[in-house]
Amino acid sequence: MSGARPPRPGSMLENPAVIVSRRVRARSLLGFVLALLLAACSTGEPGVTDVPGSPGAATSAPTAVPCPSPVISAAGLGMLARRGPVDGVWVGMNIDWGAETVADVTSRLGDPPAAVVSFVAFPLAPADAENLDAAADQARDAGAALVATLEPWGGLSTVTARTAADLASRLAGYGADGVPTIVRFAHEMNGSWYPWGQDPAAYIAAFRLVADAVHAGAPTAGMLWAPNQGAGYPYTGGQYVAKPGSPAARVLDTDGDDILDADDDPYAPYWPGEASVDWVGMSLYHWGDTYPWGENEVPAAGAFAGMITGLPPGGGDPAPDFYAGYAERYDKPLAIVESAALYRPGGGGAPESAIKSAWLAEVFSAAGHSRFPLLRLINWFEWRKYEAEVDAIVDWRITADVGLRSRFLAAMTDGYRLGPAVPEAAAAADCPTP
């Protein structure tokens, strides 16, 4: 890997603003309870009535309409947010919020994504709060889980008890609307390219601060710990690499040889502790077979599983087995928060269909599901954008081309599935109108 990381596309703050108007949310305890008790339509069971003034409230004794399943409780939403689906694997989307909506993606796929990913700066400025609210509104309408990626661009010291409590209150409001939220705080903290990178003590303190607030104040939200996959660690040359001899560098020198290098553990120094973490995860992209990236190349067999277990494609220094060390050891659901395969239009090499079909076979393999039974979520990165790492436009999308979209849908067998993720949303979609 020549010391280079496979970077995450779209690492700068994406902006889902002004997609939909923000809905005013009930924040009182009474409003929270009542919102969770409202069904998308009546159950028709004895003793179950509409709340006066609600959209379904009786004004002239309308005929009750049977629904196929009951409303999910706050506890049920919390289980979705902290454990994922009871069985199978959710398939979600990282969409280009500035170019399309969740409804647009749903219209192409036939079903909504099970999860949608939003990136916002943290602490939340007014525009960030509006963006996150807009994403939550679209997640609600699709019955999707919201993956809120919080990026502390001002540094970890900007994260306070007050900002964490305000976040928890906002997420509780999303829960009142029926949206489970998975909070990915300060992702890729082991990298050297973010202001929150390679400062393990400050990172752990900030993560725990946010986790404590979320766990106490947002029962329908969970915390996701998501380092960068370990190939190429410690990613020397980045702006925020730990300085030799600094307190951070001493903590990161896990083998005690006074050198921060590939022999040091890329994950363990950043682990916030079992009590603070609900999910573990990472982003896994096919950038090519060998560094430097940018060539249109068909993924090697076993590349996806190899990155999870610490065997990078194209050789290089092995990393610890992330699945065994964190998902399996602590019984935590695993999320692949972002995934896609590089195709550079006009770049020659292998055709787009061959590259992405091979990556689909890797990502959605029955063998992978069997090998990683705690895998609960995979999100496709649905963007076409300039990538500085290869100095070219990369088309990561899978739904824009009809043929690739068909392959994407056909690949989701053996328990991999789109949404809705929230059971009551699925029930409402099937509920007949009077």
C-alpha positions as a Markdown table, in Angstrom:
| # | Residue | x | y | z |
|---|---|---|---|---|
| 1 | Met | 0.0 | 0.0 | 0.0 |
| 2 | Ser | 3.1 | 2.2 | 0.1 |
| 3 | Gly | 1.8 | 3.9 | 3.2 |
| 4 | Ala | -1.2 | 5.3 | 1.4 |
| 5 | Arg | -4.7 | 5.0 | 2.7 |
| 6 | Pro | -7.7 | 4.0 | 0.6 |
| 7 | Pro | -9.5 | 7.4 | 1.2 |
| 8 | Arg | -13.2 | 7.9 | 1.7 |
| 9 | Pro | -14.9 | 9.6 | -1.3 |
| 10 | Gly | -16.7 | 12.8 | -0.4 |
| 11 | Ser | -14.7 | 13.5 | 2.7 |
| 12 | Met | -15.6 | 17.1 | 2.6 |
| 13 | Leu | -18.9 | 18.2 | 4.2 |
| 14 | Glu | -21.9 | 17.3 | 1.9 |
| 15 | Asn | -24.9 | 19.6 | 2.1 |
| 16 | Pro | -28.4 | 18.2 | 2.2 |
| 17 | Ala | -29.9 | 21.6 | 2.8 |
| 18 | Val | -33.0 | 22.9 | 1.2 |
| 19 | Ile | -34.1 | 19.6 | -0.1 |
| 20 | Val | -37.3 | 19.5 | 2.0 |
| 21 | Ser | -38.7 | 21.8 | 4.5 |
| 22 | Arg | -38.0 | 21.0 | 8.1 |
| 23 | Arg | -40.9 | 19.6 | 10.1 |
| 24 | Val | -41.6 | 21.0 | 13.5 |
| 25 | Arg | -41.1 | 18.2 | 16.0 |
| 26 | Ala | -42.7 | 17.6 | 19.4 |
| 27 | Arg | -40.1 | 17.7 | 22.1 |
| 28 | Ser | -42.2 | 17.3 | 25.3 |
| 29 | Leu | -42.4 | 13.9 | 26.9 |
| 30 | Leu | -46.1 | 13.8 | 26.2 |
| 31 | Gly | -45.6 | 14.5 | 22.6 |
| 32 | Phe | -42.8 | 11.9 | 22.4 |
| 33 | Val | -45.1 | 9.2 | 23.8 |
| 34 | Leu | -48.1 | 10.1 | 21.7 |
| 35 | Ala | -46.2 | 10.2 | 18.5 |
| 36 | Leu | -44.9 | 6.7 | 19.0 |
| 37 | Leu | -48.4 | 5.5 | 19.8 |
| 38 | Leu | -49.9 | 6.8 | 16.6 |
| 39 | Ala | -50.3 | 4.2 | 13.8 |
| 40 | Ala | -49.8 | 5.0 | 10.2 |
| 41 | Cys | -53.3 | 3.7 | 10.0 |
| 42 | Ser | -55.8 | 2.2 | 12.5 |
| 43 | Thr | -55.2 | -1.4 | 13.8 |
| 44 | Gly | -58.9 | -2.0 | 13.9 |
| 45 | Glu | -58.4 | -3.9 | 17.2 |
| 46 | Pro | -60.8 | -3.4 | 20.2 |
| 47 | Gly | -59.6 | -0.8 | 22.6 |
| 48 | Val | -57.3 | 1.0 | 20.1 |
| 49 | Thr | -58.5 | 4.5 | 19.2 |
| 50 | Asp | -57.1 | 7.5 | 17.4 |
| 51 | Val | -55.9 | 10.5 | 19.4 |
| 52 | Pro | -58.2 | 13.5 | 19.0 |
| 53 | Gly | -56.7 | 16.0 | 16.6 |
| 54 | Ser | -54.4 | 13.5 | 14.9 |
| 55 | Pro | -54.6 | 13.0 | 11.2 |
| 56 | Gly | -56.5 | 9.8 | 11.7 |
| 57 | Ala | -58.9 | 11.2 | 14.4 |
| 58 | Ala | -62.6 | 10.5 | 13.9 |
| 59 | Thr | -64.8 | 13.4 | 13.1 |
| 60 | Ser | -67.7 | 11.4 | 11.7 |
| 61 | Ala | -66.9 | 7.9 | 12.8 |
| 62 | Pro | -65.1 | 6.7 | 9.7 |
| 63 | Thr | -64.7 | 3.0 | 9.1 |
| 64 | Ala | -61.5 | 1.5 | 10.6 |
| 65 | Val | -58.9 | 0.2 | 8.1 |
| 66 | Pro | -57.0 | -2.9 | 9.1 |
| 67 | Cys | -53.2 | -2.6 | 9.0 |
| 68 | Pro | -50.9 | -5.7 | 8.7 |
| 69 | Ser | -48.7 | -5.0 | 11.8 |
| 70 | Pro | -48.7 | -2.9 | 15.0 |
| 71 | Val | -46.8 | 0.4 | 15.5 |
| 72 | Ile | -43.2 | -0.1 | 16.6 |
| 73 | Ser | -42.6 | 1.2 | 20.2 |
| 74 | Ala | -39.8 | 3.5 | 21.3 |
| 75 | Ala | -38.0 | 0.4 | 22.6 |
| 76 | Gly | -38.4 | -1.2 | 19.2 |
| 77 | Leu | -36.9 | 1.8 | 17.5 |
| 78 | Gly | -34.1 | 1.8 | 20.0 |
| 79 | Met | -33.3 | -1.8 | 19.2 |
| 80 | Leu | -33.2 | -1.0 | 15.5 |
| 81 | Ala | -30.9 | 2.0 | 16.2 |
| 82 | Arg | -28.6 | -0.1 | 18.5 |
| 83 | Arg | -28.7 | -3.6 | 17.0 |
| 84 | Gly | -30.0 | -3.3 | 13.5 |
| 85 | Pro | -32.3 | -5.8 | 11.9 |
| 86 | Val | -33.2 | -9.0 | 13.8 |
| 87 | Asp | -31.9 | -11.0 | 10.8 |
| 88 | Gly | -30.4 | -10.3 | 7.5 |
| 89 | Val | -28.5 | -7.2 | 6.3 |
| 90 | Trp | -29.9 | -3.7 | 5.6 |
| 91 | Val | -28.8 | -2.2 | 2.3 |
| 92 | Gly | -28.7 | 1.6 | 2.4 |
| 93 | Met | -27.4 | 4.5 | 0.4 |
| 94 | Asn | -25.0 | 7.5 | 0.6 |
| 95 | Ile | -26.9 | 9.7 | -1.8 |
| 96 | Asp | -25.8 | 13.0 | -3.4 |
| 97 | Trp | -28.2 | 15.2 | -1.4 |
| 98 | Gly | -27.6 | 18.2 | -3.6 |
| 99 | Ala | -28.6 | 16.4 | -6.7 |
| 100 | Glu | -31.4 | 14.0 | -5.7 |
| 101 | Thr | -33.7 | 12.9 | -2.9 |
| 102 | Val | -34.4 | 9.6 | -1.2 |
| 103 | Ala | -37.6 | 9.5 | -3.2 |
| 104 | Asp | -35.7 | 9.7 | -6.4 |
| 105 | Val | -33.5 | 6.7 | -5.4 |
| 106 | Thr | -36.6 | 4.8 | -4.3 |
| 107 | Ser | -38.3 | 5.4 | -7.6 |
| 108 | Arg | -35.3 | 3.8 | -9.4 |
| 109 | Leu | -35.0 | 0.9 | -7.1 |
| 110 | Gly | -38.7 | 0.1 | -6.4 |
| 111 | Asp | -38.1 | 0.1 | -2.7 |
| 112 | Pro | -36.5 | 2.7 | -0.4 |
| 113 | Pro | -33.0 | 2.3 | 1.0 |
| 114 | Ala | -33.0 | 0.8 | 4.5 |
| 115 | Ala | -30.6 | 3.5 | 5.7 |
| 116 | Val | -29.5 | 6.9 | 4.4 |
| 117 | Val | -26.3 | 8.7 | 5.4 |
| 118 | Ser | -25.9 | 12.4 | 6.1 |
| 119 | Phe | -22.7 | 14.3 | 6.9 |
| 120 | Val | -22.8 | 17.4 | 9.1 |
| 121 | Ala | -20.3 | 19.5 | 11.0 |
| 122 | Phe | -20.5 | 19.2 | 14.7 |
| 123 | Pro | -21.3 | 21.0 | 16.9 |
| 124 | Leu | -24.3 | 21.8 | 14.8 |
| 125 | Ala | -24.5 | 25.3 | 13.5 |
| 126 | Pro | -28.0 | 26.4 | 12.3 |
| 127 | Ala | -27.4 | 25.3 | 8.7 |
| 128 | Asp | -26.1 | 21.9 | 9.9 |
| 129 | Ala | -29.1 | 21.4 | 12.1 |
| 130 | Glu | -31.4 | 22.3 | 9.1 |
| 131 | Asn | -29.5 | 19.8 | 6.9 |
| 132 | Leu | -29.7 | 17.0 | 9.4 |
| 133 | Asp | -33.4 | 17.7 | 10.0 |
| 134 | Ala | -34.0 | 17.6 | 6.3 |
| 135 | Ala | -32.3 | 14.2 | 6.0 |
| 136 | Ala | -34.3 | 12.9 | 9.0 |
| 137 | Asp | -37.5 | 14.0 | 7.3 |
| 138 | Gln | -36.6 | 12.0 | 4.2 |
| 139 | Ala | -35.6 | 9.0 | 6.2 |
| 140 | Arg | -39.0 | 9.2 | 8.0 |
| 141 | Asp | -40.9 | 9.3 | 4.8 |
| 142 | Ala | -39.0 | 6.3 | 3.5 |
| 143 | Gly | -39.1 | 4.3 | 6.7 |
| 144 | Ala | -35.3 | 4.3 | 6.7 |
| 145 | Ala | -32.7 | 4.5 | 9.5 |
| 146 | Leu | -30.6 | 7.7 | 9.5 |
| 147 | Val | -26.9 | 7.4 | 9.8 |
| 148 | Ala | -25.7 | 10.8 | 11.1 |
| 149 | Thr | -22.0 | 11.3 | 10.5 |
| 150 | Leu | -20.8 | 14.1 | 12.8 |
| 151 | Glu | -17.6 | 15.8 | 11.8 |
| 152 | Pro | -15.9 | 18.1 | 14.4 |
| 153 | Trp | -14.0 | 20.3 | 12.0 |
| 154 | Gly | -13.2 | 22.7 | 14.8 |
| 155 | Gly | -11.3 | 20.0 | 16.7 |
| 156 | Leu | -12.4 | 17.6 | 19.4 |
| 157 | Ser | -12.2 | 20.4 | 22.0 |
| 158 | Thr | -15.3 | 21.9 | 20.5 |
| 159 | Val | -17.4 | 19.0 | 21.7 |
| 160 | Thr | -19.0 | 19.8 | 25.0 |
| 161 | Ala | -21.6 | 18.4 | 27.4 |
| 162 | Arg | -24.0 | 21.1 | 26.2 |
| 163 | Thr | -23.6 | 20.4 | 22.5 |
| 164 | Ala | -23.9 | 16.6 | 23.1 |
| 165 | Ala | -27.1 | 17.1 | 25.2 |
| 166 | Asp | -28.6 | 19.4 | 22.4 |
| 167 | Leu | -27.8 | 16.6 | 19.9 |
| 168 | Ala | -29.5 | 14.0 | 22.0 |
| 169 | Ser | -32.6 | 16.2 | 22.3 |
| 170 | Arg | -32.7 | 16.6 | 18.5 |
| 171 | Leu | -32.3 | 12.8 | 18.0 |
| 172 | Ala | -35.1 | 12.1 | 20.5 |
| 173 | Gly | -37.3 | 14.4 | 18.3 |
| 174 | Tyr | -36.4 | 12.2 | 15.3 |
| 175 | Gly | -37.4 | 9.2 | 17.3 |
| 176 | Ala | -40.8 | 10.8 | 18.0 |
| 177 | Asp | -41.2 | 11.0 | 14.3 |
| 178 | Gly | -40.4 | 7.3 | 14.0 |
| 179 | Val | -36.8 | 7.6 | 12.8 |
| 180 | Pro | -34.0 | 5.5 | 14.4 |
| 181 | Thr | -30.7 | 7.2 | 14.2 |
| 182 | Ile | -27.2 | 5.7 | 14.1 |
| 183 | Val | -24.6 | 8.3 | 15.2 |
| 184 | Arg | -21.2 | 8.0 | 13.5 |
| 185 | Phe | -19.1 | 10.4 | 15.5 |
| 186 | Ala | -15.7 | 11.6 | 14.2 |
| 187 | His | -15.1 | 8.7 | 11.9 |
| 188 | Glu | -11.7 | 7.6 | 10.6 |
| 189 | Met | -10.1 | 9.0 | 13.8 |
| 190 | Asn | -7.1 | 6.8 | 13.2 |
| 191 | Gly | -6.3 | 8.6 | 10.0 |
| 192 | Ser | -4.1 | 11.7 | 9.6 |
| 193 | Trp | -6.4 | 13.7 | 7.3 |
| 194 | Tyr | -9.0 | 15.1 | 9.7 |
| 195 | Pro | -8.6 | 17.6 | 12.6 |
| 196 | Trp | -9.9 | 14.9 | 15.0 |
| 197 | Gly | -7.3 | 12.4 | 13.8 |
| 198 | Gln | -4.5 | 10.6 | 15.7 |
| 199 | Asp | -5.3 | 12.1 | 19.1 |
| 200 | Pro | -6.6 | 9.0 | 20.9 |
| 201 | Ala | -7.1 | 10.4 | 24.4 |
| 202 | Ala | -9.1 | 13.5 | 23.2 |
| 203 | Tyr | -11.0 | 11.3 | 20.8 |
| 204 | Ile | -12.1 | 8.8 | 23.4 |
| 205 | Ala | -13.1 | 11.5 | 25.8 |
| 206 | Ala | -15.2 | 13.2 | 23.2 |
| 207 | Phe | -16.8 | 10.0 | 21.9 |
| 208 | Arg | -17.8 | 9.0 | 25.5 |
| 209 | Leu | -19.2 | 12.5 | 26.1 |
| 210 | Val | -21.5 | 12.2 | 23.0 |
| 211 | Ala | -22.3 | 8.5 | 23.8 |
| 212 | Asp | -23.3 | 9.3 | 27.4 |
| 213 | Ala | -25.7 | 12.0 | 26.2 |
| 214 | Val | -27.2 | 10.0 | 23.4 |
| 215 | His | -27.7 | 6.9 | 25.6 |
| 216 | Ala | -29.3 | 9.0 | 28.3 |
| 217 | Gly | -31.4 | 11.3 | 26.2 |
| 218 | Ala | -32.2 | 9.7 | 22.9 |
| 219 | Pro | -33.6 | 6.1 | 23.4 |
| 220 | Thr | -34.1 | 5.7 | 19.7 |
| 221 | Ala | -30.4 | 6.4 | 18.7 |
| 222 | Gly | -27.2 | 4.4 | 18.9 |
| 223 | Met | -23.5 | 5.1 | 18.6 |
| 224 | Leu | -21.3 | 3.8 | 15.8 |
| 225 | Trp | -17.5 | 3.6 | 16.2 |
| 226 | Ala | -15.9 | 3.7 | 12.7 |
| 227 | Pro | -12.1 | 3.8 | 12.2 |
| 228 | Asn | -10.5 | 3.8 | 8.8 |
| 229 | Gln | -9.7 | 0.2 | 7.7 |
| 230 | Gly | -6.1 | -0.5 | 8.8 |
| 231 | Ala | -4.3 | -1.0 | 5.5 |
| 232 | Gly | -1.6 | 1.7 | 5.1 |
| 233 | Tyr | -1.6 | 2.7 | 8.8 |
| 234 | Pro | -0.3 | 5.1 | 10.2 |
| 235 | Tyr | -0.9 | 7.0 | 7.0 |
| 236 | Thr | 2.3 | 9.1 | 7.3 |
| 237 | Gly | 2.4 | 12.5 | 5.6 |
| 238 | Gly | -1.1 | 13.6 | 6.6 |
| 239 | Gln | -1.6 | 17.1 | 8.1 |
| 240 | Tyr | -2.8 | 15.6 | 11.4 |
| 241 | Val | -0.3 | 12.8 | 11.9 |
| 242 | Ala | 0.8 | 12.3 | 15.5 |
| 243 | Lys | 4.0 | 14.2 | 16.1 |
| 244 | Pro | 7.0 | 12.0 | 17.1 |
| 245 | Gly | 7.5 | 12.1 | 20.8 |
| 246 | Ser | 4.1 | 13.7 | 21.5 |
| 247 | Pro | 1.8 | 12.1 | 24.2 |
| 248 | Ala | -0.4 | 10.9 | 21.3 |
| 249 | Ala | 2.5 | 9.2 | 19.5 |
| 250 | Arg | 3.5 | 7.4 | 22.7 |
| 251 | Val | 0.0 | 6.0 | 23.2 |
| 252 | Leu | -0.2 | 5.0 | 19.5 |
| 253 | Asp | 3.2 | 3.2 | 19.8 |
| 254 | Thr | 1.5 | -0.1 | 20.8 |
| 255 | Asp | 4.5 | -2.3 | 20.4 |
| 256 | Gly | 6.8 | 0.0 | 22.4 |
| 257 | Asp | 9.6 | 0.4 | 19.9 |
| 258 | Asp | 9.4 | 4.2 | 19.9 |
| 259 | Ile | 8.4 | 4.2 | 16.2 |
| 260 | Leu | 4.9 | 4.7 | 14.9 |
| 261 | Asp | 4.6 | 2.3 | 11.9 |
| 262 | Ala | 2.6 | -0.5 | 10.4 |
| 263 | Asp | 3.5 | -2.8 | 13.3 |
| 264 | Asp | 1.4 | -0.7 | 15.6 |
| 265 | Asp | -2.3 | -1.5 | 16.2 |
| 266 | Pro | -4.4 | 0.8 | 14.0 |
| 267 | Tyr | -7.6 | 0.3 | 16.1 |
| 268 | Ala | -7.0 | -0.4 | 19.8 |
| 269 | Pro | -5.7 | 3.0 | 21.0 |
| 270 | Tyr | -9.0 | 4.6 | 19.8 |
| 271 | Trp | -11.5 | 2.1 | 21.3 |
| 272 | Pro | -13.9 | 4.1 | 23.5 |
| 273 | Gly | -15.0 | 1.0 | 25.4 |
| 274 | Glu | -17.8 | -1.5 | 25.1 |
| 275 | Ala | -20.4 | 0.6 | 27.1 |
| 276 | Ser | -20.1 | 3.6 | 24.8 |
| 277 | Val | -20.3 | 1.7 | 21.5 |
| 278 | Asp | -23.4 | 0.1 | 19.9 |
| 279 | Trp | -22.1 | -0.5 | 16.4 |
| 280 | Val | -18.7 | -1.0 | 14.9 |
| 281 | Gly | -17.9 | -0.3 | 11.3 |
| 282 | Met | -15.7 | 1.1 | 8.6 |
| 283 | Ser | -15.8 | 2.2 | 4.9 |
| 284 | Leu | -14.6 | -0.3 | 2.3 |
| 285 | Tyr | -13.9 | 0.8 | -1.3 |
| 286 | His | -12.4 | -0.8 | -4.2 |
| 287 | Trp | -9.9 | 1.8 | -5.4 |
| 288 | Gly | -7.9 | -0.6 | -7.5 |
| 289 | Asp | -5.6 | -3.6 | -7.0 |
| 290 | Thr | -2.4 | -1.7 | -6.1 |
| 291 | Tyr | -1.3 | 1.8 | -5.2 |
| 292 | Pro | -1.3 | 4.3 | -6.8 |
| 293 | Trp | -5.0 | 4.2 | -7.4 |
| 294 | Gly | -7.0 | 5.3 | -10.4 |
| 295 | Glu | -6.9 | 2.4 | -12.9 |
| 296 | Asn | -10.1 | 0.7 | -13.9 |
| 297 | Glu | -9.5 | -2.8 | -12.5 |
| 298 | Val | -11.7 | -5.7 | -11.6 |
| 299 | Pro | -11.6 | -6.4 | -7.9 |
| 300 | Ala | -9.7 | -9.6 | -6.9 |
| 301 | Ala | -11.8 | -12.4 | -5.4 |
| 302 | Gly | -11.9 | -12.1 | -1.6 |
| 303 | Ala | -10.9 | -8.4 | -1.5 |
| 304 | Phe | -14.0 | -7.3 | 0.5 |
| 305 | Ala | -13.7 | -9.9 | 3.2 |
| 306 | Gly | -9.9 | -9.5 | 3.2 |
| 307 | Met | -10.2 | -5.8 | 4.2 |
| 308 | Ile | -12.6 | -6.7 | 7.0 |
| 309 | Thr | -10.2 | -9.3 | 8.3 |
| 310 | Gly | -7.0 | -7.3 | 7.8 |
| 311 | Leu | -5.7 | -8.8 | 4.6 |
| 312 | Pro | -5.5 | -5.8 | 2.2 |
| 313 | Pro | -5.9 | -6.3 | -1.6 |
| 314 | Gly | -2.7 | -6.3 | -3.5 |
| 315 | Gly | -0.6 | -7.4 | -0.6 |
| 316 | Gly | 0.9 | -5.0 | 1.9 |
| 317 | Asp | 1.1 | -5.1 | 5.6 |
| 318 | Pro | -1.7 | -7.1 | 7.3 |
| 319 | Ala | -3.9 | -5.3 | 9.9 |
| 320 | Pro | -5.7 | -6.8 | 12.9 |
| 321 | Asp | -8.9 | -8.7 | 12.1 |
| 322 | Phe | -11.5 | -6.0 | 12.7 |
| 323 | Tyr | -14.5 | -8.4 | 12.7 |
| 324 | Ala | -13.0 | -10.8 | 15.2 |
| 325 | Gly | -11.5 | -8.1 | 17.4 |
| 326 | Tyr | -14.5 | -5.8 | 17.7 |
| 327 | Ala | -17.8 | -7.2 | 16.2 |
| 328 | Glu | -17.3 | -10.7 | 17.4 |
| 329 | Arg | -15.4 | -10.1 | 20.6 |
| 330 | Tyr | -17.9 | -7.5 | 21.9 |
| 331 | Asp | -21.1 | -8.8 | 20.1 |
| 332 | Lys | -21.6 | -5.6 | 18.2 |
| 333 | Pro | -23.4 | -5.3 | 14.9 |
| 334 | Leu | -21.1 | -4.5 | 12.0 |
| 335 | Ala | -21.8 | -1.7 | 9.5 |
| 336 | Ile | -20.0 | -1.1 | 6.2 |
| 337 | Val | -21.0 | 2.6 | 6.2 |
| 338 | Glu | -19.7 | 3.3 | 2.7 |
| 339 | Ser | -18.8 | 1.0 | -0.1 |
| 340 | Ala | -18.4 | 1.2 | -3.9 |
| 341 | Ala | -16.0 | 0.3 | -6.7 |
| 342 | Leu | -14.0 | 2.9 | -8.6 |
| 343 | Tyr | -14.8 | 3.5 | -12.3 |
| 344 | Arg | -13.0 | 6.4 | -14.0 |
| 345 | Pro | -15.0 | 7.3 | -17.2 |
| 346 | Gly | -12.6 | 7.5 | -20.2 |
| 347 | Gly | -9.8 | 5.9 | -18.1 |
| 348 | Gly | -9.4 | 2.8 | -20.2 |
| 349 | Gly | -8.9 | -0.6 | -18.5 |
| 350 | Ala | -11.7 | -2.9 | -17.5 |
| 351 | Pro | -15.3 | -1.9 | -18.4 |
| 352 | Glu | -17.6 | -0.4 | -15.7 |
| 353 | Ser | -20.0 | -3.4 | -15.8 |
| 354 | Ala | -17.2 | -5.9 | -15.1 |
| 355 | Ile | -15.7 | -3.8 | -12.2 |
| 356 | Lys | -19.0 | -3.1 | -10.4 |
| 357 | Ser | -20.5 | -6.6 | -11.0 |
| 358 | Ala | -17.5 | -8.1 | -9.4 |
| 359 | Trp | -17.7 | -5.8 | -6.5 |
| 360 | Leu | -21.4 | -6.6 | -6.1 |
| 361 | Ala | -20.5 | -10.3 | -5.9 |
| 362 | Glu | -18.0 | -9.5 | -3.2 |
| 363 | Val | -20.2 | -7.3 | -1.1 |
| 364 | Phe | -23.4 | -9.3 | -1.3 |
| 365 | Ser | -21.9 | -12.8 | -1.3 |
| 366 | Ala | -23.7 | -15.6 | 0.6 |
| 367 | Ala | -20.3 | -16.7 | 1.8 |
| 368 | Gly | -19.7 | -13.3 | 3.3 |
| 369 | His | -23.0 | -13.3 | 5.1 |
| 370 | Ser | -22.2 | -16.7 | 6.6 |
| 371 | Arg | -18.7 | -15.7 | 7.5 |
| 372 | Phe | -19.8 | -12.4 | 9.1 |
| 373 | Pro | -23.1 | -13.1 | 10.8 |
| 374 | Leu | -23.0 | -9.8 | 12.8 |
| 375 | Leu | -22.9 | -7.8 | 9.5 |
| 376 | Arg | -26.1 | -5.8 | 9.7 |
| 377 | Leu | -25.7 | -2.8 | 7.3 |
| 378 | Ile | -24.1 | -2.0 | 4.0 |
| 379 | Asn | -24.4 | 1.4 | 2.3 |
| 380 | Trp | -23.6 | 2.0 | -1.3 |
| 381 | Phe | -21.8 | 5.3 | -2.1 |
| 382 | Glu | -24.1 | 6.7 | -4.9 |
| 383 | Trp | -22.0 | 9.6 | -6.2 |
| 384 | Arg | -20.3 | 10.8 | -9.3 |
| 385 | Lys | -17.6 | 13.3 | -8.3 |
| 386 | Tyr | -14.1 | 14.5 | -8.7 |
| 387 | Glu | -11.6 | 12.6 | -6.5 |
| 388 | Ala | -8.3 | 14.4 | -5.7 |
| 389 | Glu | -6.6 | 11.1 | -4.9 |
| 390 | Val | -6.8 | 10.1 | -8.5 |
| 391 | Asp | -7.2 | 13.6 | -10.0 |
| 392 | Ala | -10.2 | 12.6 | -12.1 |
| 393 | Ile | -14.0 | 12.2 | -12.0 |
| 394 | Val | -15.0 | 8.9 | -10.5 |
| 395 | Asp | -18.4 | 7.4 | -11.1 |
| 396 | Trp | -19.2 | 5.3 | -7.9 |
| 397 | Arg | -22.9 | 5.0 | -8.7 |
| 398 | Ile | -24.8 | 1.7 | -9.1 |
| 399 | Thr | -28.4 | 2.9 | -9.8 |
| 400 | Ala | -27.9 | 5.4 | -12.7 |
| 401 | Asp | -27.3 | 2.7 | -15.3 |
| 402 | Val | -30.3 | 0.4 | -15.9 |
| 403 | Gly | -28.1 | -2.7 | -16.4 |
| 404 | Leu | -26.1 | -2.1 | -13.2 |
| 405 | Arg | -29.2 | -1.3 | -11.3 |
| 406 | Ser | -30.7 | -4.6 | -12.3 |
| 407 | Arg | -27.5 | -6.4 | -11.2 |
| 408 | Phe | -27.6 | -4.5 | -7.9 |
| 409 | Leu | -31.1 | -5.6 | -7.2 |
| 410 | Ala | -30.4 | -9.2 | -8.3 |
| 411 | Ala | -27.3 | -9.4 | -6.1 |
| 412 | Met | -29.4 | -8.8 | -2.9 |
| 413 | Thr | -30.2 | -12.4 | -2.0 |
| 414 | Asp | -29.4 | -14.4 | 1.1 |
| 415 | Gly | -30.8 | -11.9 | 3.5 |
| 416 | Tyr | -29.5 | -8.6 | 2.0 |
| 417 | Arg | -32.4 | -6.3 | 1.6 |
| 418 | Leu | -33.5 | -2.7 | 1.0 |
| 419 | Gly | -36.1 | -1.0 | 3.2 |
| 420 | Pro | -38.3 | 0.0 | 4.7 |
| 421 | Ala | -36.2 | -0.6 | 7.8 |
| 422 | Val | -38.9 | 0.5 | 10.2 |
| 423 | Pro | -41.7 | -2.1 | 10.4 |
| 424 | Glu | -44.5 | 0.4 | 10.8 |
| 425 | Ala | -43.5 | 2.2 | 7.6 |
| 426 | Ala | -43.7 | -1.1 | 5.7 |
| 427 | Ala | -47.1 | -1.7 | 7.3 |
| 428 | Ala | -48.3 | 1.8 | 6.3 |
| 429 | Ala | -47.2 | 1.3 | 2.7 |
| 430 | Asp | -49.4 | -1.8 | 2.5 |
| 431 | Cys | -52.3 | -0.4 | 4.4 |
| 432 | Pro | -55.4 | 0.0 | 2.1 |
| 433 | Thr | -57.0 | 3.4 | 1.9 |
| 434 | Pro | -60.7 | 3.7 | 2.7 |
